[in-house]
């Protein structure tokens, strides 16, 4: 334990130096850029790319090193209850994955009250179509992994499971090769939940249309579902019911839960100073490596079922 604290202190000292350097730059950084200076690796980033005509239809690309052997693309959606969030805050996620050799895209999407369900799903599909059309030319038809935290985990799972969104917006795109879900609300009824009812009024006639778990079939991609046992925001039944449905359809799924990790702590464990708290980055990269091995050699995705 002492070594962990020594390592954390050293990491924070290095990060503080980076933050001071950032503050000295001609452009005064925002709070999110200061935070990311503290916790992110240095990687090449292409910012503010339009994947659609609207203001919130923008994305950033975190570029893996050209000689990376991990030829996969991660499309990450952040959380915020479908009401809040922006891609700049999650630079630490994109940088962490890109530093591991995975080209990573973080996309904004429209939020409530500007839009409700299913508009943000249509944005997610549009972003996916952009990734398939623009990045795969460079990456060589690399598999696309969907990843998200909280509401973003929901978006990633529903986009992979309800194929109608991609069929409408990007009918020629490849299918998602896998999903990494961090604390997503995959099984609850959002039309009957006080904090989400007004967002999902468009699904009131058919609540299952807004529940990822309702769309599981044997054609679903393999999934890694991660959650913190101290999560008081998204209940445990969400991951458990999705995992159960995937197993019933003979889809490979790995459900991992981490003691002492809260809802936000799960995604923050991707940042450099907090990786010792939970192996979120290690497990996510190992899952993607297994998908790549399966694609090339026919190996099992997760190494085990369940």
Buried (B, 14 or more C-beta within 10 A) or exposed (E): EEEEEEEBEEBBEEBEEBBEEBEEEEEEBEEBBBBBBBBBBEBEBEEEBEBBEBEBBBBBBBBBBEEBEBBBBBBBBBBBBBEEBBBBBBBBBBBBBBBBBBBBBBBBBBBBEEBBBBBBBBBBBBBBBBBBEBBBEEBEEBBBBBBBBBBBBBBBBBBBBBBEBBEEBBEEBBEBBBBBBBBBBBBBBBBEEEEBEEBBEBBBEEBEBBBBBBBBEEEBBBBBBBBBEEBEEBBBBBBBBBBBBBBEEEBBBBBBBBEEBBBBBBBBBBBBBBBBBBBBBEBBBBBBBBBBEBBEEEEEBBEEBE
